[in-house]
């Protein structure tokens, strides 16, 4: 069975959440039924299907962010939250 397409918000809406230093805060839900990025109450919520093992969920979040922002995952760097649900990425525009 094919993997369903992820639900992604508009690129402009995501760029508004990036601060002046290029940081983007994300709350992650690993092990979700579907993959999605959602904007809720001014926060970015990421849902990924992957379990949080060996950094696989972090990589899945970076991949989702890259698709939504139209950037390669090499331009997204995890600054804080490797083992937490609250993560901060640096976005190189």
N, C-alpha and C positions, 0 to 999 in steps of 0.2 A: 504494500500500500504506500502511495506517495505521501511525503511529508506535506502537510497543509501549509499554505503561504502565511507568513507571519503578518499580524496586524500592526501596522506602523503609522505613527502620527506624521504630520506634515513637517518637512525639514525646517521651515522657518520657525515653527513653534518650538522645535527642539533647540534651535540656535539661540532663542531668547533665554533659555535656561542656562546657557554657558556664560560664566562670569567673565570679567575683564582679564583674568589671568588664564583663561582657557579651561577652567575646571567645570565639570558637570557631575552633579550628585545624582545617584541612582539607588533606588531601593529594589532589591532583587528577591524574587520568589522562585527558587529552584524546584524542579520536580513538578512543574505545572502541567496541566493537560494540553495547553496550547502555548505557542510562543507569541509574545506581544510586547509592545511598548505602549504605555498608557500615560496620559497626563491627567493627574488628579490633584486638585487643590494646589496647583503650582509646583507639584513634584513629579518627577519621572519615575514610573514604576515599570520594572522589566520582569516579564515572566518567561522562563526558559524551561524546556522539558528535561534537560540534563540534571542529574543528581550532582550535588556539590562534592565531587571526588577528584582529587589531584588537579584542581584548577579548571576542570572541564566546564563548570558553570560560568566561571569568569570569562573563559574564551567564548562561550556562547553569547554572553551579554555583549562582549566587544564586537562580535560578528553582527548582532542585531543593531547595535548602535552604528556600526559602519554602514550597514545597508540603509538605515534611516537617514543618515547624514550624507550619504554618497561619498564616503571616505574609505580608504583601505584600513584594515584593522591595525596595520603597522603605525598609523597616525593616531591611535588611541592607546593611552598608557594608563594602567591602573596605578593610582597614586596611594590610595588608602582603602582598606577593607577587603583584603585578600580572603579572609576567613569570616567576614561579617556580611550581613544582608545589606548594610548601608555601605555603598562604595562611592569613591570619587575617582573619576577618570579625567585625564588631561587630553583635550581635543586639540590637535594641530590642524588648524584650518589653512 
